Amino acid sequence: MGDEVLFVEAELGIYKVAQWKPRFLETLAHAEPALDLSAVTEMDGAGLQLLLFAQREARASGKTLRLTGASAAAKGALRLAGQ
């Protein structure tokens, strides 16, 4: 179990979060989990909540969740959340 990068594409919003959550959890099982948000076209509060959940789960298991890329939409949502 080494590096694992989950490439998140398209929308990370309320209508898609349920589809992404299992993939986030699968990524967190690896030694060095990472998310690439460079192709995210839209992110809302539900998407931010999923990212914060993933970060909390990674920390609880002694890991650091890395972001390897972020689109303008992802950066804007993270900035609004103070992240």
Backbone as CSV, one residue per row, in Angstrom:
resi,resn,N_x,N_y,N_z,CA_x,CA_y,CA_z,C_x,C_y,C_z
1,MET,0.837,-1.185,0.000,0.000,0.000,0.000,0.882,1.248,0.000
2,GLY,0.981,1.899,-1.136,1.791,3.097,-1.273,0.934,4.292,-1.585
3,ASP,1.459,5.121,-2.470,0.724,6.312,-2.880,-0.545,5.925,-3.636
4,GLU,-1.586,6.675,-3.404,-2.836,6.504,-4.145,-3.413,7.890,-4.387
5,VAL,-3.569,8.251,-5.655,-4.145,9.540,-6.011,-5.510,9.301,-6.633
6,LEU,-6.526,9.908,-6.050,-7.875,9.845,-6.612,-8.090,11.092,-7.457
7,PHE,-8.330,10.901,-8.732,-8.582,11.997,-9.658,-10.083,12.273,-9.654
8,VAL,-10.464,13.397,-9.077,-11.874,13.776,-8.973,-12.199,14.665,-10.161
9,GLU,-13.163,14.226,-10.965,-13.507,14.987,-12.155,-14.973,15.389,-12.119
10,ALA,-15.275,16.430,-12.827,-16.633,16.960,-12.957,-17.087,17.593,-11.648
11,GLU,-18.320,17.346,-11.275,-18.958,18.012,-10.143,-18.679,17.284,-8.833
12,LEU,-18.375,18.055,-7.807,-18.254,17.514,-6.455,-19.248,18.299,-5.611
13,GLY,-20.522,17.962,-5.819,-21.596,18.686,-5.172,-22.625,17.744,-4.592
14,ILE,-23.693,18.304,-4.134,-24.711,17.563,-3.397,-25.260,16.357,-4.160
15,TYR,-25.335,16.449,-5.477,-25.898,15.352,-6.259,-24.884,14.257,-6.578
16,LYS,-23.618,14.499,-6.319,-22.570,13.532,-6.661,-21.790,13.007,-5.456
17,VAL,-21.915,13.657,-4.304,-21.119,13.287,-3.127,-21.308,11.820,-2.743
18,ALA,-22.521,11.326,-2.790,-22.776,9.922,-2.416,-22.024,8.963,-3.335
19,GLN,-21.829,9.355,-4.577,-21.078,8.513,-5.516,-19.578,8.566,-5.239
20,TRP,-19.085,9.705,-4.756,-17.654,9.874,-4.523,-17.198,9.329,-3.174
21,LYS,-18.057,9.318,-2.166,-17.634,8.939,-0.813,-16.954,7.569,-0.766
22,PRO,-17.499,6.508,-1.369,-16.809,5.212,-1.313,-15.416,5.251,-1.953
23,ARG,-15.261,6.036,-2.994,-13.954,6.143,-3.649,-12.966,6.898,-2.766
24,PHE,-13.456,7.905,-2.040,-12.598,8.612,-1.092,-12.128,7.640,-0.010
25,LEU,-13.047,6.862,0.533,-12.696,5.908,1.592,-11.697,4.867,1.096
26,GLU,-11.860,4.406,-0.125,-10.924,3.453,-0.710,-9.529,4.072,-0.831
27,THR,-9.470,5.320,-1.236,-8.192,6.025,-1.355,-7.521,6.177,0.004
28,LEU,-8.314,6.439,1.038,-7.766,6.630,2.381,-7.142,5.360,2.947
29,ALA,-7.456,4.210,2.383,-6.891,2.946,2.860,-5.418,2.809,2.492
30,HIS,-4.923,3.617,1.581,-3.536,3.547,1.140,-2.629,4.345,2.081
31,ALA,-1.356,4.035,2.034,-0.383,4.647,2.939,-0.289,6.163,2.779
32,GLU,-0.318,6.635,1.545,-0.192,8.064,1.287,-1.313,8.533,0.364
33,PRO,-2.501,8.757,0.925,-3.643,9.140,0.090,-3.526,10.581,-0.422
34,ALA,-4.015,10.796,-1.645,-3.995,12.133,-2.239,-5.217,12.306,-3.132
35,LEU,-5.642,13.550,-3.249,-6.757,13.905,-4.117,-6.270,14.898,-5.154
36,ASP,-6.668,14.673,-6.390,-6.397,15.620,-7.467,-7.733,16.230,-7.859
37,LEU,-7.913,17.489,-7.520,-9.168,18.201,-7.792,-9.061,19.115,-9.007
38,SER,-8.054,18.904,-9.844,-7.811,19.814,-10.962,-8.902,19.788,-12.029
39,ALA,-9.738,18.749,-12.048,-10.808,18.678,-13.049,-12.197,18.881,-12.439
40,VAL,-12.252,19.352,-11.205,-13.544,19.624,-10.565,-14.150,20.869,-11.205
41,THR,-15.376,20.725,-11.712,-16.032,21.844,-12.386,-16.932,22.648,-11.461
42,GLU,-17.351,22.021,-10.373,-18.243,22.683,-9.420,-18.078,22.006,-8.065
43,MET,-18.033,22.808,-7.001,-17.969,22.261,-5.652,-18.848,23.112,-4.746
44,ASP,-19.722,22.454,-4.000,-20.593,23.171,-3.083,-20.294,22.736,-1.647
45,GLY,-21.167,23.094,-0.730,-20.978,22.761,0.679,-20.890,21.265,0.931
46,ALA,-21.634,20.482,0.186,-21.575,19.029,0.352,-20.213,18.487,-0.069
47,GLY,-19.646,19.041,-1.113,-18.319,18.637,-1.548,-17.258,19.014,-0.526
48,LEU,-17.382,20.220,0.030,-16.460,20.643,1.084,-16.582,19.736,2.303
49,GLN,-17.802,19.385,2.641,-18.028,18.503,3.781,-17.357,17.146,3.555
50,LEU,-17.427,16.628,2.339,-16.774,15.363,2.032,-15.257,15.492,2.153
51,LEU,-14.694,16.598,1.693,-13.247,16.802,1.820,-12.829,16.874,3.285
52,LEU,-13.597,17.579,4.091,-13.280,17.681,5.520,-13.421,16.328,6.212
53,PHE,-14.418,15.553,5.825,-14.587,14.195,6.349,-13.360,13.346,6.005
54,ALA,-12.928,13.417,4.748,-11.774,12.630,4.310,-10.519,13.046,5.070
55,GLN,-10.355,14.342,5.269,-9.200,14.833,6.022,-9.235,14.324,7.462
56,ARG,-10.393,14.373,8.087,-10.550,13.900,9.469,-10.271,12.403,9.573
57,GLU,-10.775,11.624,8.609,-10.547,10.176,8.608,-9.064,9.850,8.407
58,ALA,-8.409,10.592,7.538,-6.976,10.370,7.319,-6.196,10.641,8.602
59,ARG,-6.483,11.758,9.235,-5.792,12.100,10.486,-6.045,11.059,11.566
60,ALA,-7.269,10.560,11.641,-7.613,9.555,12.659,-6.808,8.272,12.477
61,SER,-6.377,8.009,11.255,-5.582,6.809,10.997,-4.088,7.128,10.870
62,GLY,-3.705,8.339,11.282,-2.295,8.713,11.297,-1.720,9.048,9.938
63,LYS,-2.565,9.430,8.992,-2.123,9.751,7.639,-2.359,11.222,7.338
64,THR,-1.717,11.689,6.293,-1.932,13.042,5.798,-2.561,12.934,4.421
65,LEU,-3.685,13.591,4.231,-4.354,13.619,2.935,-3.798,14.805,2.146
66,ARG,-3.189,14.523,1.005,-2.592,15.575,0.181,-3.514,15.957,-0.968
67,LEU,-3.467,17.230,-1.344,-4.117,17.697,-2.570,-3.015,17.900,-3.593
68,THR,-3.129,17.229,-4.729,-2.093,17.347,-5.757,-2.468,18.328,-6.851
69,GLY,-3.684,18.806,-6.848,-4.128,19.764,-7.846,-5.506,20.264,-7.486
70,ALA,-5.833,21.471,-7.913,-7.155,22.031,-7.627,-7.558,22.979,-8.747
71,SER,-8.759,22.793,-9.259,-9.296,23.679,-10.295,-9.677,25.020,-9.678
72,ALA,-10.023,25.956,-10.508,-10.482,27.258,-10.010,-11.730,27.093,-9.150
73,ALA,-12.637,26.200,-9.551,-13.860,25.971,-8.770,-13.518,25.396,-7.400
74,ALA,-12.585,24.451,-7.356,-12.191,23.843,-6.079,-11.476,24.864,-5.210
75,LYS,-10.571,25.633,-5.800,-9.845,26.659,-5.038,-10.799,27.693,-4.455
76,GLY,-11.789,28.095,-5.258,-12.761,29.084,-4.777,-13.557,28.562,-3.600
77,ALA,-14.016,27.309,-3.673,-14.777,26.730,-2.572,-13.915,26.569,-1.339
78,LEU,-12.682,26.135,-1.501,-11.768,25.987,-0.363,-11.449,27.335,0.267
79,ARG,-11.282,28.343,-0.564,-11.001,29.691,-0.063,-12.179,30.213,0.761
80,LEU,-13.391,29.994,0.268,-14.572,30.422,1.021,-14.688,29.719,2.365
81,ALA,-14.198,28.489,2.425,-14.255,27.709,3.665,-13.068,28.026,4.586
82,GLY,-12.154,28.879,4.123,-11.004,29.225,4.936,-9.949,28.149,4.970
83,GLN,-9.899,27.311,3.951,-8.924,26.212,3.891,-7.775,26.563,2.978
